[in-house]
Amino acid sequence: MGNDVKYYVEDDSSMTEILQSDDRLVPDAHVQGSRKVANRSMFFRRWLANPLQMGSIVPSSATLCHHIVAQTQYKPNEVVVELGAGTGVISRALLAGGVPADRLIVVEIVPDMADHLRRVLPGVLVIQGDARQLPALIPEHCQGRIGTVICGIPLVLLPRDEQRRFIDAMDAVAPGKGFLHFSYCATSPLPYRHHHLAAKREAWTPLNFPPASVWRYTPTG
Ligand SMILES: C[S@@+](CC[C@H](N)C(=O)[O-])C[C@H]1O[C@@H](n2cnc3c(N)ncnc32)[C@H](O)[C@@H]1O
């Protein structure tokens, strides 16, 4: 190209370099920024170290992030909480979608990833810790003022009593709100009746590796 700027299509989990004009093109600097956030090599290394904790070998795709952002609600006095933020691709999409940095709280158990999140998400409260301890992690003044909890932790891989610990922790800080959860399963990743939850599949996309659904779970009790 004449001006030596490379362009890429940003429409799925991989970014394809292309050489012609298109309104979906994003400039090189933006792609470099996205790659820096996604940090695929860190993600993959963590998967090798602990596949059950990571649940995926690559970060969520731009399309899946877009669906999650579209389902995220918050009122002017509320915050958004993301659990299992990984390398921050959903967090970054939330910011791009209009969530102010000082209204976003992300929780990540892996210390290196939490350090990375602090670097790439200026102004966001990044908490390194175990989401099962949420009431001890989320600042008191934010508890009960959470618009949406997004759970990126692979709950489907856990036994039911462990799933319950995460569900109870989310309900303790966001009573009655339920949570968004994404999963690669064909059906609900949680036995929702067992957990006294209503389940709704809000979105599905093949443009993720693997194809993924966004579920909304709401307490029925
Ligand atoms: C499937 S990855 C999702 C990463 C990112 N949200 C994305 O969509 O690319 C799951 C993430 O949950 C984190 N995680 C697993 N168990 C956790 C826990 N108990 N508390 C907080 N984070 C946890 C993992 O370290 C990993 O970063």
The ligand as a Gaussian input file, in Angstrom:
#p B3LYP/6-31G(d) Opt

LIG

0 1
 C      -12.025000     -19.065000      29.368000
 S      -10.788000     -18.006000      30.129000
 C      -11.606000     -16.450000      29.721000
 C      -10.640000     -15.320000      29.541000
 C      -11.233000     -14.049000      28.950000
 N      -12.368000     -13.585000      29.688000
 C      -11.627000     -14.278000      27.503000
 O      -12.831000     -14.313000      27.231000
 O      -10.744000     -14.424000      26.656000
 C      -11.113000     -18.209000      31.868000
 C      -10.375000     -17.271000      32.798000
 O      -10.863000     -17.454000      34.145000
 C       -9.774000     -17.384000      35.053000
 N      -10.182000     -18.058000      36.301000
 C      -10.339000     -19.401000      36.473000
 N      -10.727000     -19.654000      37.730000
 C      -10.843000     -18.456000      38.364000
 C      -11.224000     -18.060000      39.680000
 N      -11.556000     -18.969000      40.610000
 N      -11.245000     -16.744000      39.997000
 C      -10.899000     -15.816000      39.066000
 N      -10.511000     -16.128000      37.801000
 C      -10.489000     -17.428000      37.444000
 C       -8.649000     -18.063000      34.287000
 O       -7.385000     -17.768000      34.819000
 C       -8.876000     -17.521000      32.867000
 O       -8.166000     -16.313000      32.687000

